Amino acid sequence: MQGQSVEKNARTAIYPGSFDPITNGHLDILSRALKIFDKIIIAVLRNGSKEPLFSVEERMSMIKQVTSGMNVVIESFDGLLADYVRQKETNIIIRSLRATSDFDYEFQMAVMNSQMNREMESIFLMTGKEYFFLSSSVVKEIASRGGDVSWLVPPVVAEKLKAKLRSSGSNNGEE
Ligand code: ADP
């Protein structure tokens, strides 16, 4: 516990991700995580490797609307997750495993993170089978081609996607 200025709380966990945009799969993980933890800090990555469709403010605003009534705090972060966690009241992060293809990437990240921050622990939750193949990318792909995404995301997100794609004039999802 050397050099730690923040008192750590084992009843809180951080759920980091791009959330571009938040989907029913993310919400499924969130509700599972809230069965284990009292409070979840949703940490929205500012500058991921992918160019986001929604600004970080838009992503946070959608998350806020669809998590009202849940014990969550919504923040954004930049840089290394290992450094962000160091400043927080918990060392625990939640990630999830969908199809087996997630495993390699998530395993690599968890190992690297714990190398960079020895106090950090990654907890993996499995999603419900109906969300196994759901991702923000798939949602954006379907929406950009005019498909119905109302069964994949909360209504407010479906609306924002429509408006965003209309305003960006995108109708085929390609750059
Ligand atoms: P990142 O770019 O960090 O992967 P995402 O927003 O895509 O950000 O995902 C954040 C976390 O949420 C990851 O652990 C991911 O596996 C999980 N997640 C994304 N979609 C789903 C889903 N459909 N069901 C369960 N978990 C999901």
Residues whose N, C-alpha, C, O or C-beta is under 5 A from the ligand:
A	BS01	ADP	P16 G17 S18 F19 D20 G25 H26 I29 R95 S96 L97 T127 Y131 L134 S135
